[in-house]
Each structure stands twice: as structure tokens, then as C-alpha cells.
Amino acid sequence: MSGYQQGRAVHIDHHLSNVAINYRPAGFIADRIFPVVPVPKQSDTYVIFEQADLFRKENTRRSRGGEANKIHSRVSSSGYYCNNYALKADVTLEDRANADPIFVQQFEEGRINRVQDALFLDWEVRVANQLTDASNVGSSTAVASAWDDYTNADPLGDVWTAVDNVELATGFRPNRILFSGTAWRHFRRNATVIDKSTNPHITGGGLYPSTRQMEDLLEMKVLVGNAWQNTAEEAMPLNLSQIWGDHVVVYYAPDRPTIESPSFGYFFRWAAQGLPNMQVERHPYDSRRHCDEVEIGYYQDEVITSKPLGFLISNVTSST
């Protein structure tokens, strides 16, 4: 029986953990969509405040000799459960012996990068499935003219409609917009978008705008999901598909978790002492298999906490 199976006689490899922290797979954005909330228990409840109470004007006047008026706030709760996600890879004796000594460390780092890529891919797919499901947002719509129709499409108008919808329904102006790679490609090629973001004084006189330029124009943080996945079964020919499809999500989320401000969603991360939290664990050498193992894991739940704060513009390359 391997050392791993006999018990978790493991240690945290600080060097490889630093490699994992500093390495970020290209195209993945899941970790930047919502704030991560450290939680002390694997499952628990979180408080939901009644927005009507928070936005209602209170009578702040106090009569002479009287007590201050009391504020009454209705609250409810919902729950989360942090699932355990983990993957590992072998570092075999044959691979070590076959590698030049100077490349052994790079070989191990490559194994860690491969494990982290796979973890990020799974996280990305889970979140994309949530956010592109119309049942998980306050409102959703298709576009009147597909964004790849550069003559008739009005992508800026479609985005402003989504922004206004969220703000009018909740009182919070969206501060983030998430484009799929396909949606972003067609959005930034539209002449109106180019004119308004790069050179508003010359029609058709600008280059394709950058995400930074669009953040200035839209006054929102811009995220572009460019990750792909292979949807084919193992040993079958490659079948690539964009994880985020051709959708756009407009939403509100604070930069950091806070009970004073609502959020479209949160990532609840169970990070109690001794639990894996994206560090690299090295398992003991297994003499029967002639290898040791490196593993990365974490406990997390991705929760939509306030549907009205999100708006989905779906299938932007297909018109209604």
C-alpha cells in the first residue's frame, strides 16, 4: 500500500507553493469574478438583509427628552457547503533519473502547473455554467442584432440597457462586466465602440480598444474569459469549445467581501488551519510505484447571493 494510502503523511512544499501562487493559467478569470470569503466551517449560513429596509428613509428626528427612533431590519439566511476539490500528479523515479540535474526542479514545477491548470479549468467551467444560466440572474435578454453584424449591431446600447436594468431594479450600478472571448472580439470591432473609446473626435479613426479603455468608457471593471475546454471524452479526437460561449454578464460585486454591501455572488473558501488551500502538498515516496506525488486542493462553494444584481446578455452572435 502506498504512503499516500496509509495516511496523509505529507508536508507543504513551500517552493512549489510559491510557484503555484506566482503562476496563473492564461485565459482563466474565475478567481477574479467574485470576492473570496474565508469561512471557519465547511458548511454554515450567511445573512441576507432585506434591501427594502436598507433603502427606506427613516424618521431621524427625536423629540425633546425622548429616545431615538429604532431602526428595524428584517433578515433571512441561506447556506453554503464547501466541496473539496483536489488533483495530484506523479513525479516518477524514471522521470527524475532521465532529467538533467539542472532541470529536475523545472520538471516538478511543470507538474504543479499542469495540476493547477486542471483545477482552474474545473473552477472556470463551474462558474461559467452558473453565470450563463438565465435562472441565476435578475434579468436576461438576447440582442436585436448579432454583434458580428457590424452594420446593424448596437453592442454599446445592449450593454447600457443591461446596466440600467440592474440599477433601476436594485439601486446599485453594476461595476463589472464579463465578456466571453467571442463577445469581446466582436464588441471591440464595432465602429461605434471604437469611435467612443479610442478617438471620439474622428469617426472610424481609432484602433480596437483595450480592456483599460473600455473600463474608462463604461466605468466598470472589464473581464474577458478566453479559456477553452476539450469536450471530447478521453482518447477521442480534440474538440475545443469556449467555456464562456458568446455571452456577456453585467453585475455588481464589491472588491472585497463585506456585510455592508450586497454582491451578485461570493466564493466561500473553507480555509481552517491544516486544510489544503491551494498550497502544494508533497506525498511520501512510494517504493512500489517508484514515485512520489504532488497535490493541490481547496474547499469552496460558489454562491449566487443576489440574483437581481446580475444581468445576462445571451448569445450575442445570434439575433432575436
DRENNUPA-84427 format. One record per residue (C-alpha): residue number from 1; x, y, z. Coordinates in steps of 0.5 Angstrom, whole numbers, plus 2048, in hexadecimal, padded with zeros to 3 digits. Layout:
pt num: NUM u: X v: Y w: Z
...
//
This chain:
pt num: 1 u: 800 v: 800 w: 800
pt num: 2 u: 803 v: 807 w: 7FE
pt num: 3 u: 805 v: 80C w: 803
pt num: 4 u: 7FF v: 810 w: 801
pt num: 5 u: 7FA v: 80B w: 802
pt num: 6 u: 7FD v: 809 w: 809
pt num: 7 u: 7FB v: 810 w: 80B
pt num: 8 u: 7FD v: 818 w: 80A
pt num: 9 u: 804 v: 818 w: 80C
pt num: 10 u: 805 v: 81E w: 808
pt num: 11 u: 809 v: 824 w: 808
pt num: 12 u: 807 v: 82B w: 805
pt num: 13 u: 80D v: 82C w: 800
pt num: 14 u: 80E v: 834 w: 800
pt num: 15 u: 812 v: 835 w: 7FA
pt num: 16 u: 80D v: 831 w: 7F6
pt num: 17 u: 807 v: 835 w: 7F9
pt num: 18 u: 80B v: 83C w: 7F7
pt num: 19 u: 80B v: 839 w: 7F0
pt num: 20 u: 803 v: 838 w: 7F0
pt num: 21 u: 802 v: 83F w: 7F3
pt num: 22 u: 806 v: 842 w: 7EE
pt num: 23 u: 803 v: 83E w: 7E8
pt num: 24 u: 7FD v: 840 w: 7E5
pt num: 25 u: 7FA v: 83C w: 7DF
pt num: 26 u: 7F8 v: 840 w: 7D9
pt num: 27 u: 7F1 v: 842 w: 7D8
pt num: 28 u: 7EE v: 840 w: 7DE
pt num: 29 u: 7EA v: 845 w: 7E2
pt num: 30 u: 7E6 v: 841 w: 7E7
pt num: 31 u: 7EA v: 843 w: 7ED
pt num: 32 u: 7E9 v: 84B w: 7EB
pt num: 33 u: 7E2 v: 84B w: 7EB
pt num: 34 u: 7DF v: 84B w: 7F2
pt num: 35 u: 7E3 v: 84C w: 7F8
pt num: 36 u: 7E5 v: 846 w: 7FC
pt num: 37 u: 7E2 v: 846 w: 803
pt num: 38 u: 7E7 v: 842 w: 808
pt num: 39 u: 7E2 v: 83E w: 80D
pt num: 40 u: 7E3 v: 83A w: 813
pt num: 41 u: 7DF v: 834 w: 812
pt num: 42 u: 7DE v: 82F w: 80C
pt num: 43 u: 7D6 v: 831 w: 80C
pt num: 44 u: 7D2 v: 836 w: 80F
pt num: 45 u: 7CD v: 83C w: 80E
pt num: 46 u: 7CE v: 843 w: 80B
pt num: 47 u: 7CA v: 849 w: 80D
pt num: 48 u: 7C5 v: 84C w: 808
pt num: 49 u: 7C3 v: 853 w: 809
pt num: 50 u: 7BC v: 856 w: 807
pt num: 51 u: 7BE v: 85B w: 801
pt num: 52 u: 7B7 v: 85F w: 802
pt num: 53 u: 7B9 v: 860 w: 80A
pt num: 54 u: 7C0 v: 863 w: 808
pt num: 55 u: 7BE v: 868 w: 803
pt num: 56 u: 7B8 v: 86A w: 806
pt num: 57 u: 7B8 v: 872 w: 809
pt num: 58 u: 7B8 v: 871 w: 811
pt num: 59 u: 7B5 v: 877 w: 815
pt num: 60 u: 7BB v: 879 w: 818
pt num: 61 u: 7B8 v: 87F w: 81D
pt num: 62 u: 7B8 v: 87E w: 824
pt num: 63 u: 7B3 v: 882 w: 829
pt num: 64 u: 7B6 v: 885 w: 82F
pt num: 65 u: 7B7 v: 881 w: 834
pt num: 66 u: 7B5 v: 87B w: 830
pt num: 67 u: 7B9 v: 875 w: 82E
pt num: 68 u: 7BC v: 874 w: 827
pt num: 69 u: 7B8 v: 870 w: 822
pt num: 70 u: 7B9 v: 869 w: 821
pt num: 71 u: 7BB v: 866 w: 81A
pt num: 72 u: 7B8 v: 85F w: 819
pt num: 73 u: 7BC v: 85B w: 813
pt num: 74 u: 7B9 v: 854 w: 811
pt num: 75 u: 7BE v: 84F w: 810
pt num: 76 u: 7BE v: 848 w: 80D
pt num: 77 u: 7C3 v: 843 w: 80B
pt num: 78 u: 7C6 v: 83E w: 806
pt num: 79 u: 7CB v: 839 w: 807
pt num: 80 u: 7D2 v: 836 w: 803
pt num: 81 u: 7D5 v: 830 w: 803
pt num: 82 u: 7DD v: 830 w: 801
pt num: 83 u: 7DE v: 82A w: 7FD
pt num: 84 u: 7E5 v: 827 w: 7FD
pt num: 85 u: 7E9 v: 828 w: 7F6
pt num: 86 u: 7F0 v: 825 w: 7F5
pt num: 87 u: 7F4 v: 822 w: 7F0
pt num: 88 u: 7FB v: 81F w: 7F0
pt num: 89 u: 801 v: 81C w: 7EB
pt num: 90 u: 806 v: 817 w: 7EC
pt num: 91 u: 80E v: 819 w: 7EC
pt num: 92 u: 811 v: 812 w: 7EA
pt num: 93 u: 818 v: 810 w: 7EB
pt num: 94 u: 819 v: 80F w: 7E4
pt num: 95 u: 817 v: 816 w: 7E2
pt num: 96 u: 81C v: 818 w: 7E8
pt num: 97 u: 821 v: 814 w: 7E5
pt num: 98 u: 820 v: 816 w: 7DE
pt num: 99 u: 820 v: 81D w: 7DF
pt num: 100 u: 827 v: 821 w: 7DF
pt num: 101 u: 828 v: 823 w: 7E7
pt num: 102 u: 827 v: 82B w: 7E5
pt num: 103 u: 820 v: 829 w: 7E2
pt num: 104 u: 81D v: 825 w: 7E8
pt num: 105 u: 81B v: 82B w: 7EB
pt num: 106 u: 817 v: 82E w: 7E5
pt num: 107 u: 814 v: 827 w: 7E4
pt num: 108 u: 811 v: 827 w: 7EA
pt num: 109 u: 80F v: 82E w: 7E9
pt num: 110 u: 80C v: 82C w: 7E3
pt num: 111 u: 808 v: 826 w: 7E6
pt num: 112 u: 805 v: 82B w: 7EB
pt num: 113 u: 803 v: 830 w: 7E5
pt num: 114 u: 7FF v: 82A w: 7E2
pt num: 115 u: 7FB v: 829 w: 7E8
pt num: 116 u: 7FA v: 830 w: 7E9
pt num: 117 u: 7F7 v: 831 w: 7E2
pt num: 118 u: 7F3 v: 82B w: 7E3
pt num: 119 u: 7F0 v: 82E w: 7EA
pt num: 120 u: 7EF v: 835 w: 7E7
pt num: 121 u: 7EB v: 831 w: 7E1
pt num: 122 u: 7E6 v: 82E w: 7E5
pt num: 123 u: 7E5 v: 834 w: 7E9
pt num: 124 u: 7E4 v: 838 w: 7E3
pt num: 125 u: 7DF v: 833 w: 7E0
pt num: 126 u: 7DB v: 833 w: 7E6
pt num: 127 u: 7DB v: 83B w: 7E7
pt num: 128 u: 7D9 v: 83C w: 7DF
pt num: 129 u: 7D3 v: 837 w: 7E0
pt num: 130 u: 7D1 v: 83B w: 7E6
pt num: 131 u: 7D1 v: 842 w: 7E3
pt num: 132 u: 7CF v: 840 w: 7DC
pt num: 133 u: 7C8 v: 83D w: 7DE
pt num: 134 u: 7C3 v: 841 w: 7DE
pt num: 135 u: 7BF v: 83F w: 7E4
pt num: 136 u: 7C5 v: 841 w: 7E8
pt num: 137 u: 7C5 v: 849 w: 7E6
pt num: 138 u: 7C0 v: 84E w: 7E8
pt num: 139 u: 7BE v: 84F w: 7E0
pt num: 140 u: 7C1 v: 84D w: 7D9
pt num: 141 u: 7C0 v: 84E w: 7D2
pt num: 142 u: 7C2 v: 84D w: 7CB
pt num: 143 u: 7C5 v: 852 w: 7C6
pt num: 144 u: 7C0 v: 855 w: 7C1
pt num: 145 u: 7C6 v: 855 w: 7BC
pt num: 146 u: 7CC v: 850 w: 7BD
pt num: 147 u: 7D3 v: 853 w: 7BF
pt num: 148 u: 7D6 v: 850 w: 7B9
pt num: 149 u: 7D2 v: 854 w: 7B4
pt num: 150 u: 7D6 v: 85B w: 7B5
pt num: 151 u: 7D1 v: 85F w: 7B1
pt num: 152 u: 7CB v: 85E w: 7B5
pt num: 153 u: 7CD v: 85C w: 7BC
pt num: 154 u: 7CD v: 860 w: 7C2
pt num: 155 u: 7D1 v: 85D w: 7C7
pt num: 156 u: 7D2 v: 863 w: 7CB
pt num: 157 u: 7CB v: 864 w: 7CB
pt num: 158 u: 7CA v: 85D w: 7CD
pt num: 159 u: 7CF v: 85E w: 7D3
pt num: 160 u: 7CB v: 864 w: 7D5
pt num: 161 u: 7C5 v: 861 w: 7D5
pt num: 162 u: 7C7 v: 85C w: 7DA
pt num: 163 u: 7CB v: 861 w: 7DE
pt num: 164 u: 7C4 v: 865 w: 7DF
pt num: 165 u: 7C0 v: 85F w: 7E0
pt num: 166 u: 7C4 v: 85D w: 7E6
pt num: 167 u: 7C5 v: 864 w: 7E9
pt num: 168 u: 7BE v: 865 w: 7E9
pt num: 169 u: 7BC v: 85F w: 7EC
pt num: 170 u: 7C1 v: 85F w: 7F2
pt num: 171 u: 7C3 v: 866 w: 7F2
pt num: 172 u: 7CA v: 863 w: 7F1
pt num: 173 u: 7CE v: 865 w: 7EB
pt num: 174 u: 7D2 v: 85F w: 7E8
pt num: 175 u: 7D9 v: 860 w: 7E9
pt num: 176 u: 7DC v: 859 w: 7E5
pt num: 177 u: 7DA v: 857 w: 7DE
pt num: 178 u: 7DD v: 850 w: 7DC
pt num: 179 u: 7DD v: 84E w: 7D4
pt num: 180 u: 7DF v: 848 w: 7D1
pt num: 181 u: 7E4 v: 848 w: 7CD
pt num: 182 u: 7E0 v: 847 w: 7C7
pt num: 183 u: 7DB v: 84D w: 7C9
pt num: 184 u: 7E1 v: 851 w: 7CB
pt num: 185 u: 7E4 v: 850 w: 7C4
pt num: 186 u: 7DE v: 853 w: 7C0
pt num: 187 u: 7DD v: 858 w: 7C5
pt num: 188 u: 7E3 v: 85C w: 7C4
pt num: 189 u: 7E3 v: 85B w: 7BD
pt num: 190 u: 7DC v: 85F w: 7BD
pt num: 191 u: 7DD v: 866 w: 7BA
pt num: 192 u: 7D9 v: 86A w: 7BF
pt num: 193 u: 7DD v: 866 w: 7C4
pt num: 194 u: 7E4 v: 868 w: 7C1
pt num: 195 u: 7E2 v: 870 w: 7C0
pt num: 196 u: 7DF v: 871 w: 7C7
pt num: 197 u: 7E5 v: 86D w: 7CB
pt num: 198 u: 7EB v: 86F w: 7C7
pt num: 199 u: 7EA v: 875 w: 7C3
pt num: 200 u: 7E4 v: 878 w: 7C4
pt num: 201 u: 7E5 v: 87E w: 7BF
pt num: 202 u: 7E7 v: 87A w: 7B9
pt num: 203 u: 7E1 v: 875 w: 7B6
pt num: 204 u: 7E5 v: 86F w: 7B5
pt num: 205 u: 7EC v: 872 w: 7B7
pt num: 206 u: 7ED v: 86D w: 7BC
pt num: 207 u: 7F0 v: 866 w: 7BE
pt num: 208 u: 7ED v: 861 w: 7C1
pt num: 209 u: 7EC v: 863 w: 7C8
pt num: 210 u: 7F0 v: 85F w: 7CE
pt num: 211 u: 7EC v: 85D w: 7D4
pt num: 212 u: 7EF v: 863 w: 7D8
pt num: 213 u: 7EC v: 868 w: 7D3
pt num: 214 u: 7E5 v: 864 w: 7D4
pt num: 215 u: 7E6 v: 865 w: 7DB
pt num: 216 u: 7E6 v: 86C w: 7DB
pt num: 217 u: 7E1 v: 86D w: 7D6
pt num: 218 u: 7DC v: 868 w: 7DA
pt num: 219 u: 7DE v: 86A w: 7E1
pt num: 220 u: 7DF v: 862 w: 7E2
pt num: 221 u: 7E4 v: 85D w: 7E3
pt num: 222 u: 7E4 v: 859 w: 7DD
pt num: 223 u: 7E6 v: 852 w: 7DD
pt num: 224 u: 7E7 v: 84D w: 7D7
pt num: 225 u: 7E6 v: 846 w: 7D7
pt num: 226 u: 7EB v: 843 w: 7D2
pt num: 227 u: 7EB v: 83C w: 7D5
pt num: 228 u: 7EA v: 836 w: 7D0
pt num: 229 u: 7E8 v: 82F w: 7D2
pt num: 230 u: 7E8 v: 828 w: 7CF
pt num: 231 u: 7E1 v: 825 w: 7CF
pt num: 232 u: 7E3 v: 81E w: 7CC
pt num: 233 u: 7E4 v: 818 w: 7D0
pt num: 234 u: 7EB v: 815 w: 7D2
pt num: 235 u: 7EE v: 812 w: 7CC
pt num: 236 u: 7EA v: 816 w: 7C7
pt num: 237 u: 7EC v: 81B w: 7C2
pt num: 238 u: 7ED v: 822 w: 7C5
pt num: 239 u: 7E6 v: 826 w: 7C5
pt num: 240 u: 7E7 v: 82D w: 7C7
pt num: 241 u: 7E2 v: 832 w: 7CA
pt num: 242 u: 7E2 v: 838 w: 7CD
pt num: 243 u: 7E0 v: 838 w: 7D4
pt num: 244 u: 7DC v: 83E w: 7D4
pt num: 245 u: 7D9 v: 83D w: 7CE
pt num: 246 u: 7D6 v: 844 w: 7CB
pt num: 247 u: 7D3 v: 847 w: 7D1
pt num: 248 u: 7D4 v: 84E w: 7D5
pt num: 249 u: 7D3 v: 84E w: 7DC
pt num: 250 u: 7D2 v: 855 w: 7DF
pt num: 251 u: 7D2 v: 855 w: 7E7
pt num: 252 u: 7D3 v: 859 w: 7EE
pt num: 253 u: 7D8 v: 856 w: 7F3
pt num: 254 u: 7DD v: 859 w: 7F8
pt num: 255 u: 7E4 v: 859 w: 7F7
pt num: 256 u: 7E5 v: 855 w: 7FE
pt num: 257 u: 7E0 v: 851 w: 802
pt num: 258 u: 7DB v: 856 w: 807
pt num: 259 u: 7D5 v: 855 w: 80A
pt num: 260 u: 7D3 v: 85C w: 809
pt num: 261 u: 7D3 v: 85C w: 801
pt num: 262 u: 7CF v: 856 w: 7FD
pt num: 263 u: 7D2 v: 852 w: 7F8
pt num: 264 u: 7D0 v: 84E w: 7F2
pt num: 265 u: 7D4 v: 849 w: 7F5
pt num: 266 u: 7D9 v: 846 w: 7F9
pt num: 267 u: 7DE v: 841 w: 7F9
pt num: 268 u: 7DE v: 83E w: 800
pt num: 269 u: 7E5 v: 83A w: 802
pt num: 270 u: 7E6 v: 836 w: 808
pt num: 271 u: 7ED v: 837 w: 80A
pt num: 272 u: 7EE v: 835 w: 811
pt num: 273 u: 7F5 v: 833 w: 814
pt num: 274 u: 7F7 v: 82D w: 811
pt num: 275 u: 7F3 v: 82C w: 80B
pt num: 276 u: 7F5 v: 82D w: 804
pt num: 277 u: 7F4 v: 834 w: 801
pt num: 278 u: 7F8 v: 834 w: 7FA
pt num: 279 u: 7FF v: 832 w: 7FD
pt num: 280 u: 803 v: 82C w: 7FA
pt num: 281 u: 803 v: 826 w: 7FF
pt num: 282 u: 808 v: 821 w: 7FD
pt num: 283 u: 807 v: 81A w: 7FF
pt num: 284 u: 80C v: 815 w: 801
pt num: 285 u: 810 v: 811 w: 7FC
pt num: 286 u: 80C v: 80A w: 7FA
pt num: 287 u: 812 v: 805 w: 7F9
pt num: 288 u: 80D v: 800 w: 7F6
pt num: 289 u: 80B v: 805 w: 7F1
pt num: 290 u: 812 v: 809 w: 7F0
pt num: 291 u: 80F v: 810 w: 7F1
pt num: 292 u: 80C v: 815 w: 7F6
pt num: 293 u: 806 v: 819 w: 7F5
pt num: 294 u: 805 v: 821 w: 7F5
pt num: 295 u: 7FE v: 823 w: 7F6
pt num: 296 u: 7FA v: 82A w: 7F6
pt num: 297 u: 7F3 v: 82A w: 7FA
pt num: 298 u: 7EE v: 82F w: 7FD
pt num: 299 u: 7E7 v: 82F w: 800
pt num: 300 u: 7E2 v: 834 w: 7FC
pt num: 301 u: 7DB v: 836 w: 7FB
pt num: 302 u: 7D9 v: 83B w: 7F5
pt num: 303 u: 7D2 v: 83E w: 7F7
pt num: 304 u: 7CE v: 843 w: 7F3
pt num: 305 u: 7CC v: 847 w: 7F9
pt num: 306 u: 7C7 v: 84D w: 7F6
pt num: 307 u: 7C5 v: 84B w: 7EF
pt num: 308 u: 7C2 v: 852 w: 7EE
pt num: 309 u: 7C9 v: 855 w: 7EE
pt num: 310 u: 7CB v: 851 w: 7E7
pt num: 311 u: 7C8 v: 851 w: 7E0
pt num: 312 u: 7CA v: 84C w: 7DA
pt num: 313 u: 7CA v: 84E w: 7D3
pt num: 314 u: 7CA v: 848 w: 7D0
pt num: 315 u: 7CC v: 845 w: 7C9
pt num: 316 u: 7CF v: 84C w: 7C6
pt num: 317 u: 7D1 v: 849 w: 7C0
pt num: 318 u: 7C9 v: 847 w: 7BF
pt num: 319 u: 7C4 v: 84C w: 7BE
pt num: 320 u: 7BD v: 84B w: 7C0
//
